[in-house]
Amino acid sequence: MSIAEILLEKGKITADQLEVAKAARRGPHDRLDRILVRMGFIDEVEALRVMSQQMSIPMVDLSEVQIDPELLKLVPTRLIHKRQLVPIEKTDDTLRVATADPFDINALDELRLLTGLKVLPVLASEAEIQRLIRQHFGVGGSTIDEMIEEQQQEQGEDEIELLSDSVDENGDLIEMAQEATVVKLVNEILAEAIRDKASDIHIEPYEHDLRLRYRIDGVLQQMPVQAQFQRFQAAIISRIKIMSNLNIAEKRLPQDGGFKARIHGREIDFRVSVIPYGYGEGIVLRILDRQSINLTLSQLGMSPQMLAQFETLISRPHGIILVTGPTGSGKTTTLYAALHTIVSDEIKILTVEDPIEYYLDGINQVQVSEKIGLSFSRTLRSFLRHDPDVILVGEIRDKETAEVAINASLTGHLVFSTLHTNDSAGANTRLLDMGVEPFLVSSSVEGILAQRLVRTICKHCRQEYTPDYAALPPDLNLQPGQKLHRGRGCRECRNIGFKGRVGIFELLMMTDEVRELVVQRASAWKIQQLAMTQGLRLLREDGWEKVRAGVTTPEEVLRAAKA
């Protein structure tokens, strides 16, 4: 009996699921049990468990296995990459190798001949095997090996390598960048970033190194790559330039571009920035995943009381609602979640952004273009003749934009926008500093939401611990003996202890007393002190509540919010 038939006999799958898998089979070598896993009819580990019992091959959890790098040198990298064979233990005459495909007898025989050792297979998840390979050989390791082999075949030992830039190299670069192996390597870099839920990809040249870093949950993490990665620096950068419609010959000036790709069945936008550094061009790719923006307000992390207040604000017929915070604090996500909440067939929503990060159904969006004179203020003026109910201004940058936005709110429109200030009270004084009259600010602004993002503790390795109470900030207000939580570090979170992020918030409601202080040009500190007597909860206080609830750690709150 085949493994698929055994799965059916044991009740792990249904007869209908097996028929669907057979219909999806691409050829005689396409195994049914793998198709069933691919289609989500059965978990891979469950299928391996049945296979282990049937074939009397033990299973192993690779997350608990420490592999000696010297052991990996026993097996040709071609077998590790192509056949997914990972050596995990060696005795005098025996080599234990992890595989997800025990039916690949040819690979096991080849390994036996090459090493002269007795080869004993053990079963492991394909995802775990790939994770180990990436960990030890770096992102795109197999592709780099292919590229090195090709180079060695093309170049003789007496070949002279020019170390200075060639004048006529652009044709060669274009040809190299279009090679299948270079295309595959860049695709692997992008796919790995999406798999790790990165927001940015950094490719940074140094004298003896080319680094690859991903920004995951707001923190840059260096990715393992082979030492030979630097040899393909020009090809990688040229390939990304071609994808982004940038000038491949221009290496002295910064360039900006972008492209769209379908990865893992999802459409993803990439914004690309190229800057010439001392040792070559550095590239940063901003990843804009439309699926990641489909958050509702309740998923952002607001407390029930604050969520009710904010929903009341965004339901008002007119006025300005500001979201403040530094770059990367989640302001755009919050505003889009607010628009998602109120969008309907009865209201018209217009947005002006620079650039448009995500396209939303039911909302008309305009991208600013200073080159042709399409500024925030000019677009806003045109909006007022377009009969909108709600307007989103990507950012209030100057007095002109601020005044047009305020006039829009005073003429019966609800306006959303962002400002770069540290707290909610500072938004009023920032508008006054731009030159906006105090009475206009006090009569138009309805509420100001300040926010930051903190990493959340990984739910797979979350554990309780007793903190050093003396070292904790006094305003954390822990009860005697109260325990906190932290992440131990596991394969799910790349041994960091954090996975995902959540917002901490501070919502300033514009009461009559606060408006009076704004008219008097009072300082942000005075406005904040008054608002605190009326129930304002500061960013740190919201953060401490999440610490006490076991969502994040004190260190994360201290990193994100000042005292």
N, C-alpha and C positions, 0 to 999 in steps of 0.2 A: 504493500500500500504506500502511496505517496504521502508526504507530510500533510498536504492539503486534505486528503481523504481521512487521515487520522484526526485532523482538527475537526472535521465534520462528524466523525464517529464519536469524538469526545464532547461534542456539543459546543465547541468553541466558536463555530461559525454555522450558518444555516445553508441549506441546499441552494437557496436562491443566491446567496452571496457567492457561493462557489461557482455557479453558472455565470454570474456577472464577471467574476475574475477570469474564467475561461474565455469569455467573449473578448476581454481586454488583452488577452495574451498576444504578444508581438511576434513570437516564434517559439520553437521547441525548447530553446535554452532559457526562455523567460519563465522562471519558477513561479508556480501558482501561489505558494506561501508568501513570496515577496510581493506579488500583486495584491494579495489580501491585506498585507501590512500597509502597502502604498495607498490602498483605497480606504484605510481606516477601519476595516472590518474586524481586525484583531491587532492587539498590541504586539510589537516586535518581541519584547521580552517573553510574553506568553507563548508565542510561536517557537521561540528558541527553547523554552522549557519543555515543550512537547518533543521537539527535535532531540533534546538532550536525553530524555527518557527513552525515546525510540532507538537512538543510535549508541546509547551508553557512552556519550561524550560529556564530560563535566562542564558546567557553566561557571563563569567567573565574572565578578563585578570589577571592571577595570578602574573604577573610581577609588578602589581600596588597594590598588596595586602600584607599588613604586618600581619604576623601570630604570635599570642601570643604562645610561647612555652608551656605555661600552658594548652592551649586549646588542644594541641596535646595529652596531657596525658589523656583526656577524652575518646579517641578512642584507642582500643587495637592495638598495633603495627602490629599484624598479619593482621588486616583489612586494615591498611594503606598500608602495603607492598604488600599483596596478591591481594587485591581488588582495590588498587589505589584510596582510599577514603581519602581526606584531609579535615579536619574541618577548616573552615575559619572564622566563626563568630557564637557567641552564644548569644541568648537573654534569657529571663526568662525560657521559656519552649521549645525553638526551637534551633536546631543546623543546620546551613547551611554547607553542605559538597560539595567539588568540585569533580566531577567525569567525566571521559571520556566515561563511559558506563552506561547510564541511564536505560538500560535494565536489569542490574544486581539487580533485585528486592530483591533477597535473602540477598545480602550484606546490602542493606538499611534497610530491616526488622530486620536483626541481630543487626545492630547498634542501631535501635530504641529500641529493647528489652534490650540491654546492658546499654544504657544511660538513658532510661526512658524519653527521649526527643522526640519531634516531629522533624523528619529529613526532611529537604528540600534540594533536590539536585540542584546544578548549574553545567552547562557544562563548561569544561576547556580542553585545549589541553593535550593529554597524555604526550607529551614531557615536558610541563610546570609542570605537576603534578610530574613526575619523577625528574625534576630538584629540586622542592621544597623538595621532600623526601630525595634526596641526601644532600641537604643543611642542613636539620634539623637532619637527622639520620646518615649521613656520607656515604662514599663509602662502598658498600657491607653490608649495615645495616640489610637488611632482612636475609642475609645469616648468619651474626653473631648472630642474634636472634635465628635462627634454631640451630646453633652450641651450644649456651648456653642452649637451651631446651634439646638437646641431652645429654649434660654433666650432667645436673641436674637429668635427668632420670637414667643415668648410675651410678651416685655417690649418696651414702646415706649421711645423715647428719653427721654420725660419721666417714666418710672417712678421712684418714690422707693424706695430700698433702705434698710431699717431696719438699723442697725448694732448695736442692742441686742437681747437675746433677747426674743422675743414670748411673752406668757403663754399664748396659745392655739396655739402652733406645733406641738404634738405630733401633731395630726391631719395637718397638712401634711407633717411629717417622715415619718410612717408612709407617707403616699401617695407622697412622693418616693423613699423607700427601696425601695418596691416597683416603681418604674418599671423598665422593661426595660433601659434604658441603665445605671442604677446597679447593678442585679443583674449585668449583663454586666461592668462595670468591676471589681466585687469578685471575681467569678469569675476574671477575668484576673489579678488580684493573687495569688489563691490558686494558680492553675495555674502561674504563672511561678515562684512559690516552690517548688512541687513539682518543676518542671523543673530548677531550680537546686540541688535537694537541700538546701534550707534547713531548719533546725530551728526557727526562730522568724521571725515577721513583726512588725516594729515600725512602727507608724504614729504619728508624733510631731508635735504641733502647735506652731508657733512664731508669732511676731507676723506675719511676712510670708511664711510658708512652711509647707508640710505635707510632712514628710519620710517617705519609705518606705525602710526598711532591712531587709535579710534577714541572718540569722546563718547563714553558710555555713562549714562545717568549724570551728565555734567562734569565728569572727571576724565582726563586723558589717560589712556592705558596703552602702553607700548605692546605691539603685537610681535610674536616671534617670527623672524624671517631668516632665511639662509644667508650666510655671509656673502654668497654670490649675488644676492639681490641687487647690490649696487651696480653690477656689471650691466644691468638692463635699465638703468636710470633713464637714459635718453629715449629708449623705446617706450617705456611706460608713460613718460610725460607726453611724448608725441602722440601716443594712442589716445590719451585723455583729451589732448588739445583737439584732435580730429573729431572725437565724439562731441566736443563742445563747440565746434565751428570756430575755433580760435586760429590765429595766425601761427602756423608751425615754425615759420622762419624767424619770428620776433622773439628774441630771448633777452632783450635788454629792458623792456618795459612791462609793467604789470598788465595783466589781461583778465577780463571777467567774461564768463559765458555760462552755459548750462546744457543739459540734455535730459531726456526722459528715457527710462528703461523699464522693461517688464522683468521683475525678478521674483522667483517663487510664486508666480501667478499674480503678482501685484504690480500696479503701475506706480513707479516711484520717480520723483523729480530730483535732479542733482543740480545745485548751483556750484559753479566752479570758479575758483580764484587762483591765478598763477602770479607769483612774485619772484623776481630774480634775486637769489641770495648769493653769497660769496662763492659757494661751491656748486652752483647750478640752480635751476628753477625749483621752487617749492610750490606744492599744490595743496589746497584745502578744498574738499568737496563737502558741501552742506547737503545732508540727506533730508528730503521732504517727503515723508511717507503719509499719504492721504489717510490711510487707515488709522494712524496714530492720533489724528486730530478729532476722530469721532467720539469725543468724550462729552458726557452730559455734565451739567453743573454739579450734580450730586457725586460725581466721581473725582472731582478735583481735590477734595479733602477739607471742604469748609464744614464747620460745626453746624448742627441743625439750626441754631439761632441765627448765625450769620448768613446761612443759605437762604433762610426765609426773608431776611432783610434785603439781601442782594436781589432776590427774585421780585421783591416789591419794587426795588429801584428800576430794574430793567422793564418793568411793566408800565412805567409812567409814560404819559403821552408826550412829554417834552423835557428838556434839560440836558445837561452834560454829565456823563458818567466816565470817570477817569480811572485807568488801571496803571499803577506806577511800579517801577522796579528796574533793576539793571538789565542789560542784555542777557538773554538766556534764562530769565526768571519765570517764563511761562505766560507772559502777558497776552500774546497772540492766541494761545490755546484757550485762555479764560474768555477772551472776547468772542472767539468763534463758538465756544460752548454757550455763551449768552445769546448769540444770534440764533444758534440751533434751537434754543428754548422758545424764542419768540417768533421764529419764521412761520409764516402761514400765507394762505392765498389772499388774506384780507389786507396785508400790509406790504409796502414796497421797501426793500432794503437795498441801499447803495453803499459800496465801500470804495475808498481810495487808499491804495497801499503802495509801498515801495520796498521790495517787490511784492507781488501777490504770492504768498507762500502756499496756500491751499485753495483750491476752487470748490465752492460750496453750492449745492443745488438750491435753487429758489432765490439766490442772492446775486445781484449784478455788481461785478467787481471791475475796477479801473486801476491800471498800473501807472504810477507816476513816471514821467520821462522828461527830465530836466533838459536834455539835449534839444528837444523840440518845444520847450517852454510849457510843458504840461506839468505844472507844479501842484502841490496840495491845495493851495489857496485858489488857484484858477479852476481846478476841477470842482472844488467845493462850491464856488459861485455858480458853475454850470449845473451842479446837482440841485440847487434850489429851484431851478426852472424845470426840473425833471419830476416834480411831484412825488418826492420820497416821504415815507413816514419815519424811517430810521436811517441814520448815516453813520458809517464807521470811518474814522480818519486814522490811518495807520499810526501816525505820530504827530503831535503838535511840536513843531520845531522852531517856529518864529512867531513874532507878534501878528503878522498878517494872517497866518493860518489860524491862530488862536482867536482873533477877532471875527473871522468869517464863521468859525465853528460856533462861537458864542451867539452871533447873530442868527445862525440857523436854529439854535436851541430856543432863542427868544421868540422866533416866529413860528413855533409849534412843532419842532422836530426833536426827536430823541437822538442825541449824538453820543457815540462811544469813541474814546480815543485813549492814547497812552502818553505817558511822560516819563522821563528818566529822573526820578527822585528817589531818595532813600526811604522815605516814609510817606504816609498819607497826608499828614499835616503840611509837609513841605511842598505839595503840589500847588496849593493856593499861592504861597510866596513865590514859587517859580513863575507862575502866570503873571504875577505883579512885576517880577523882575524883567519879564519880557516887554513890559510897557503897557499891559492891559489895565484898564481902569478898574479900581477895586469894586465899584458898584456893579460892573458887568460880571466880574467873577462871582461875587456873592449872590447875584440874582439868577445865574445860569447853572452853576455847578450844583448837582444834587447829591453826589456821593463819590468818594475816592477810595479805591481798593488798592492797598499796597500788598505785594506778594513776593515770596521767594520760593525756591524749590529745594527740598531736602531729600536725600536718598532714604528709601525705606529698607528696613531689615529684611533680609532674605527669609521667606517663610519656610524654606526647606531646611535651614540650619539655625533657625532662631532659638536662642537659649536664654534662660534666666541667669542673672548673676547678682551678687551683692556688691554694690559700688563702694568706693572710698568716699564716704559722705563729706569729709572735710575738703575734698578736692572739687566737689560739685559747686556750681554757682548757687549762691544763697536764694536767688529768686526762683529756683526750681521747685522749692517747697515740697520736698518729699516727706512722707510720713515716716516716723521711726520704724526701722526694719523693712521699709518698702523696697522691693527689688526692681531692677531695671532689666532690659533685654538688649541683646546684641547678636550679631551673626557670627557663627563659628567659622564659616567659610566652607563652601562645598562646590561640587562641579557645576551646579545650577547657576551659581553667582560668580564663577571663575575664581573661587577662593577669596573673595573680597568681603563677603558678609552682607552686602547690600544688593538689592535687585529692584529696580523701578524707583520712581520718585513720586512725591506728593507735595502739594502746596501748603505753605503756612501763610496766613492772611491777617490783614488789619483793615477793617472797614470803618471809614470815617463818614458818618451821616451828617449832612449839612443842616444843622438845627438853626433856629433863629439866633441863638447866642453865638454860634460859630460864625454865622454870616456877619454879625455885628463886629466881631473881631477882625474879619477880613476887610471890611469897610474901613476900619481904623488902622489898617496895615500892620496889624500885630505880628509878632514873630511866630515862626512855626512852632517853637517851644510852648508859647502861651496858648496857641490853638490846641496843641496836643494835650496840655494839662487840663484845659477846660473839657475837651472831648472825653478824657479819661474819667472825669467826674460824671459824665453822662453815659458811661458804659463802654467806651472804646477799649478794646483789648489789643495790646501791642503784638507785633510779630513774634517777639520772643515768648510771650505768654501763650500764644497759640502753639508755638513750637514745643514749649514745655508740656503742654497738655498731650501732645502727640508722643512725647518721650514717656510720660507717665502711663500712656495707653499701650506702650510697647511697639509703636509704629516706627520710631526712629531712635537715634542715640543723642545724648547731650552734645557730643562733638559735632554732629551734623548741624544742630541748631546754632551752635556758636560759630560755625563756619559761615552759615547763611545770614544770620541776623546779628547786628551789633547790639551792645548793651543799651 
